[in-house]
Amino acid sequence: MSGLRAWLDHRTGYKGLLHEALFENVPGGARWRYVWGSTLTFFFAVQVITGLILWMSYSPSSQTAWESVYWIQHQMWGGWLLRGIHHFAAQAMTVLLVLHLMQVVIDGAYKAPREVNFWFGVALLLLVLALSLTGYLLPWDQNGYWSTAVSTNLVGMSPGIGPALQTVLVGGASYGHHTLTRFFALHAGLVPLAIGLLIVGHVYLFRRHGLTPKQPIRKPDEGFWPEQVLRDAVACLAVFAAVLWFAVREHGAPLGAPADPAEQFAAARPEWYFLFLFQFLKYFPGKAEIIGAIILPTLVLLLIVAMPFLGRWRLGHRFNVGVLGVLLAGAGLLTVQA
């Protein structure tokens, strides 16, 4: 075995790469607050693996999608558990991304020279939400169909390119087979590819600039292996156990009646992490809806993107932490109201 390892190292240099990956210095020692990035990467891998297995039995057609999901849920061995893990892991990723964003902002890890990495993280948050949004239609049930109709109508409200972008997403003037196939292509192809590339860039920039330890540093430095790796592994297992618990309790993921364009479904609701926007829009009826759907969310996003610049002011960091706290508290209140 030692000869084989020496041969592989001579051809690939894997020992040097492994040493660089595992034996990074952690200023101030390993901490539980650093586990979110590794946990997110782990759950993205879970989503890719479960998604590929589901893909093997899924038929992306308006005539067969619901039936194939029904077969996975009720006929395929372990299919309900697979759907449940995929469904609740997606929700876990949203929670983990918010926690990661909170940790980055509170620790000031968005400041120079880490601005680009912070923007990569914001883009990853948006792409994970897009992944959830595009996957909501794939079972082709009533709730997914009519919820997607609402979300694409909001896209159509965007000034300038909105109507054209809505037509591209829908695949024409009405919702149907091409809507499903385009959302499937986004969900299983383009969006995961973009997430994977951003994760690579995010990790590269993170390793380039290193950790941003919470000040003041009170503990001696430790290595990434084994102290931080142990914490990361425990966090991954704990969140995965929670995902399994929800998947077993709910016996998989929900599946409503087949989509029927001729029958309005007034009970359509987005997933819980979009409910704050669903409730927020109620305060902007009629023509004012564009304010709540497009203008204000865009301004909030621009404010978050500008945090590295705002943080340069003397009180800028406190301002950023306060803004993030207000946004999360507001989203929580709107979710409860919804």
N, C-alpha and C positions, 0 to 999 in steps of 0.2 A: 504493500500500500504506500509506503514512503517513496518508493521508486515511481509509482504512478502519480503521486502528488507532485513530485519533483518534475516529472515530464509535463504535466498539465501546467504547472507554474511557469516552466520555461517557455511553453507555447502561448500561454494566455496572460501570465502575470497576475493571476487571480489572488495570490497571497497579498500582494501590495494593495490591490483594490479592496480586499476584505479588511485588511488592517486599517486602511483609511476610512472605511465605512463604519467600523465597529469601535475604533479606539480614538474617536474624536473627544477632545476635552470639553467638559461641561462646566463652565464657570459657576462657582457657587454651589456645585454639587447637583445631583439628580433631584428632580422635583416632579410632583404629580401634575403641576400646571403645564408641563411640557408634553403631556401624553397625547394631546388632541391631534396633532399632525400625523403621528404614526397610526392612531386609531382611524382617522379618515382614510388613509391610504389602505389600511386593512379592509375597511368596509367597501371601498371602491373595488378592490379585488373580489370581495364576496359578491358584489353586484354583477361584475363581469362574468364570474363563474356560473352563478345561478341564472343570469340572463341568457347565457349561451345554451344551457341545458333546457330552459324554457323555450328558446328559439327552435330547438329540435322538434318540438311538438306543436308549435304555434303556426297558424296559417293566416298570414296577413291579407285577408280579403274581407270585404264587407259581407260576403255571403257565408264565410266560414270562420271568421275570427271568434265570434262568441261561442260557436260550437266547439272549437279547438280549446278555448280556455275552460269551457265547461268540462270537457274531457279531461284536461289536466287536473282540474279541481276535484272531480268526482270519480274518475275512472283510472287515471294513471297512478301507479304505485308511488306513494310519497309525493304526488304532485301538489296536493294541498299544502304540505309543509314547505315545499320549494317555493310556491307562490307566496306563502306567508313570510318566509325569510326575505325574499326579494322585495316584498311590499314594505315590511317594517324596517328593513335595513335602509331603504331609501329615506324613510322618515328619520331614522337615527342619524343619517348623514347630515340632514338639515340641522338637527339639534347640535351635532358636533361642530359643524361649521360656525354656527353662532357662538358657541363656547370658545372656539379657536379665535374668532374675531375679537371677542371680549378680552381674551388673554393677551392677544397681540397689542390691542389698543391700551389696555391697562398697564402693560409692561413697557409701553413706548417702543415696541419693536417695529413700528412703521416709520420711524425717523431715519434720516440719512445715515448710512448709505443704503437703506433697505426699502426705499420708496417703491421701486419696481416690483420687488417681491410682495409688498403689500397689495399692489394693484393686481398682481397675479392671483392673490388670495380672494380679492373681491370678485374677479372674473370667474374664479372657481365656484364661488357661492352662487353667482347668477347661472352658471352652467348646470349646477346640481339642481337648482330650481327648474331650469328648462328640461332637465332629464325627467323630473317628476311630472311636469306638465305634459310632456309629450307621451309619457307612459300611461297617463290617465285615460287616454282614448282607446288604447290597444285592446282591452277586453270587449269593446264595441257594445257596451250596455247603455241603458238609458242615462244613467248618471254621468258617465264619461262622455257620451255623445253631446248632451246638452251643456255640460260644463265647458267642454271644448268650444262649443258654439259661442258661449259667452266670452271666453278668453280671446278667441280670434276676432270677435267683433270689437273688443277693446283695442286689439292691434290695428284694426281698420280705422280707428279714430285718430291715429297718429297723423300729425300734419305732414303733407307732402307725400311720402312713400307709403303711408298707412294702407290705403285701399289696394295698391299694387302688391304690397307684402302679404296682405290678407288673402288675395287671390292666389298667390304662390303657395301659401300654407294650405289653403283649402283645396287647391287643385282645380279651381274653376269657380263657377258662380254659386254652386250649392255643395253641401256636405255629402260625401259618399265614399266610394271605393278609393279614389285618388287622395282624399283627405287622410284616410287610414294608412295608405302605403307611404305617403310623405312623412307622416308623424312617426311611422315605424322606422323609416330610413334615418330620421333625425335621432330617434331614441336609441336605436341599435347600432348606428354607424357614426354619423357626423359628430354628435354631442359627446359620446364616450371618447372618440378620437381626440377631440379638442381638450377634454378633461385630462386624458393621459399625457398629452403634450405639455399642458400647463403644469401638471404635477412634476414632470421631469424638470421643467424650467424652474419651478418653485423650489424643488429640492436642491437643484444646482446652486441657485442664488442663496439659499439658506446655508449650504455648506461653504459657500464662498465668503459670506459675511459672519457666519457663526451665530450662536445663541445671543440673545439680548437678556442678560440676567437681571432680575429684579434688584434694584438698589435699595439699601446698601447690601453688599455681599457679606454674609455672616458665616458661611460654611466654606471649607476648603474645596477646591476643584475635585471633580471625580471624572471617571471615564464614561463614555456612552455605554460601553460594555464593561461589566454586566449591570451596573446600577440602574441606568435609565432604561435599558432594554427590558429589565424585569418589570419596571413600572408600566412601560408601554404594553407589555404582554398581558399583565393583569387587567389593565384598562380595556384592552381589546376583548378579552374573555368575559369581563363583566358586562360590557355593552352587548356582546353577542348573546350572552345568557338572557338579557332583557328582551332582545329581539326574538329569541326562541320562545320565551314565555308568552309574548304577545301572539306569536304565530300559532302556538298550540292553543291558547285560550280562545282565539278567534277562529280556529280551525281553518287557517289559510288567510286569504285576502277576500274582500267582499266581491260579489258578482251579482249585479242586478239583472233585470229583464233585458232581453235583446233590444238594441237600439231601434227605435221606430220614428223616423222623421215626420210621420204624419200625426204623431201623438205627442203633444207638449208635455214636458216633465217638470212641473213647477217645483218639485222637491230637489232638483239638482243642486248640489253643493260641492265646492272645491274641497281639497284635503285641508286638514286643520291648519297647516302652516300658510295657507292662502286666505284663511277666513278673515284675517284682519283687513285685507284689501277689499274683500267682499262686503264687510261691514262699513268700511271707510267710504265706499262708493254710494252708500245710502244717504250720505250727507251732501251729495252733489247730484241732485236729480236733474233730468232733462238735459238741456244743452250744457249745463255746468259739469256734466259727467267727465268731460275731457280733463277738467282741472284735477279731479281726484284720481283718474285712471292714468293720466300721462304726465301732466305738468308737475304736480307735487312729488310723485315718486321719482321723477327724473331729477328734480332739484335735490331731493334727499340723497340720491345716488351720487350726484356731483359733489355734495357736501362730504360724503364719506371718502370719495376719491381725493378730495382736497385736504384730507386730514394731515398728510405729511407736510404740507405747506403751512397749514394752520398751526401745527405743532411747533413751528420755529419761534412763535411769539413767546413772550415770557409766561403768559398764562394759557398758552395754546394747548398744552397737553391736558390740563384740567378741563378746558373747554371741550376737547374731543371726547374725553371720558364722560363728561356731563351730557353731551349730545347723544352719544351711544346709549347711555342709561335712559334718557328721555324717549328715544326711538323704541327701545325694547319694551319699556313700560307702556308706551302708547300702543304698540302692537299687541302686547299681552292683554290690555284692557279691551281693545277692539275684538280680540279673539273671544274673550269671555262674553262680551255682549252678543257676538254672533252665535 
